[in-house]
Amino acid sequence: MSNRMKPEVAAAIIGVIGSIAVAIISNSGKTPTPPEGPKPSEKRPPIDAASRSITSGHAIVYDGHTRYELSGFSFGEKSLVGWGSGRADLLVEHTGDIAEPAHFFLQYDTGERDVSGSPFDAGAKSGIAKVDSNNPTDVPECPLTGYATFRYSPVAGGVYCVRARDGVHFAMIKVTDLLTDRIGFDWEYQTESTRRFK
């Protein structure tokens, strides 16, 4: 038995479909047209330039002493990076008592290679500052000054501005997970060289 349709049956079906289409067009009196877009005279609501240049996401960054390659985060790359990659805006480590949670590490080039500086910090201008809000959407702009560098202990639920490694880009984070071996946070990153988020 063949699965093919007989030619006369196929022609009859096509004829019926064509008749239905003709009937619909002649009953409406005109050919259907697509809906119109906004008229040039209609004003559209303005789009905030800052909101167009913001990316966002969630990250879990691990203790650099146990998971070296997953211990940094690059907001510009939207990805985890290794501690010594020279690309991290924010690092995580755990150096204290076993019961204490991990903390952030913000690389900053002191220029003192022989005393306290690390070659991993070369060119880095990272920093972190707590903001007076529990909701990042309430913070229109990151501060100009007041950024801590190197080791920084956040609090769960805290909202912080992060100055990126390059010193000219900024991110805003809200800490969601604070454990001994990792820190999780929601983030927004301003891709333009501005501290404004709204």
Steps between C-alpha positions, in 0.01 A plus 500: 500500500634837401510801734465737204188711454321460169547804274128565470461507884791742537353729230160496672656599837697784340186621325301506827778694682518750214121551507506567873778760462311675215179502707678656799658774289179581312294507822735748664508721194875547517826313535610469863791727595743469788445724804656844479795605713514824694449815294804729474315767698439265797753545780662192646608493863870589536741217568748570775848486347648352819257205499597411142864460602445273802549125497401276789511147634580277796841360592643255752871557553710245691783515752829557317685261732284203400364584152762730352360514145148590623602758761459821302223673309526733202191715455602604149545138393198384705699200616711335766876543458805367684666681789820576310333571165542878526133533391306478828302799626416313821658197669391271785717334764472342842796555732346516847347264750315204349170635638543842335358557152712578196580863417559706189845597380536812285829529314659844504841588360697666784817516294690336788608174341782441751292552816129426469407510134433192293572465129134390469398851611688674216281775355202409721281775647220284649306609807176441689265730693186414699193705409214601731230288338378142500382534141740575211220659297481778762862604435527735200878544510810343654712731719811670370712424809500277809598171336675233704768283339657161565306296762138597563238312706148542357171423674224280360237718335741795481510724192838623375648706220806343342756705309625270226864408453545770234391772746244655262215247489263420785276216613238470767458173687266353761646212701264201493721218631780528753671170583848396607599394147298734276306823463197536274364832382261662254677761291444791265787638294519843338672443163556874450771688689258652749393443860132556412253212498178701448 
